[in-house]
Amino acid sequence: MASDMEPRLLRVFVAVAEELHFTRAAARLYLAQQALSRDVRRLERELGVDLFVRTTRQVALTVEGERLLPYARRVLGAQDELAAAFRRDAERPLLVDVGAPVGTAYRVLEEARARVPESCELVARFHSGLTGAAGELAAGRLDVSFGRFAGLPPGVRAGLVQQPVRLEPMAVLLPEDHPLAARPAVPLAELAGETLYAGAGNAGTAEWTDLAARLFDGRGIAMAEPFPEIEGSEEFVRVVRKRGWSVLASVEFIEVPGMVLRPVVDPVPLSPVSMVWRKGLRHPGLEALRAAARELGEEGAWLASPGGGPLSGKGVLPEGRWWLPEEDAAVMGAGARRGGDS
């Protein structure tokens, strides 16, 4: 057995062990699948054991693979802590994904910028979706993002930290000549028979599409057909207008000429927004973002359910007033009570 085993090989092994799927593991690590498979075979040669049972239908850990996994996680955790301890994070810009120059994440960023000294730079990035940003966070190419933490795979969540920020009421973006556009708010039941765009086809927004699918289920609301990722606000406006879509959105959203944004009610569906960063990150800008999120949340009652009550950590939802999947309620409620280190 090699005494100088590369941590990179262990990182590949852990990704495959957590995903149990070579294609997903390669995407998570931003590697070509061929390169990932080659690294797994190399690690198996160095250890002299088979780590995975591979068939055409599934991937499973061998006994030796199960034995290696906790050791590999500890080694990688120690490596990440060592790198974080000696990385001169305070002297570099903090890269913050806010999705768009409008909405909850952008408001937190703007507030945090007002808190830090001139020497501390917070640079905005505009990724589409927390699922897409999570790989960038894990790889260190991005520092902070915002979105639905419960919608990430458990293996991905294990390497990240989250702070609940807001339970953002959902809305629907409608063409201004749509029959529902004249209403100040749209009852959820009135969307039966409608087809709404919710990011289907964009792998980077999978957590949002999943939330929408849960909301639509059993209510007669159809999901718009999958469409490739739309990059940038201008392109989003062009595609939405051209295709005549109605769009599931949040109450803070970009303006689209010829369309109106209406809140959804009876019940109010909630979009859970967390601030997310990788474990071990230390930066004064991160602390400013966390403080800004807490203060804005307290001022705006961002973590209160419609009607003013806090979430139950067990995800028990009041009937008929608001809607949120129980696992999201548990993540947002428990994270809020612990101060955000979920």
Secondary structure by P-SEA (a helix, b strand, c coil): ccccccaaaaaaaaaaaaaccaaaaaaaacccaaaaaaaaaaaaaaacccccccccccccccaaaaaaaaaaaaaaaaaaaaaaaccccccbbbbbbccccccaaaaaaaaaaacccccbbbbbbbbcccccaaaaaaaccccccccccccccccccccbbbbbccbbbbbbbbcccccccccccccccccccbbbbcccccccaaaaaaaaaaaaccccccccccccccccaaaaaaaaaaabbbbbccccccccccbbbbbbcccbbbbbbbbbbccccccaaaaaaaaaaaaaaaaacccccccccccccccccccccccccaaaaaaaaaaaaacccc
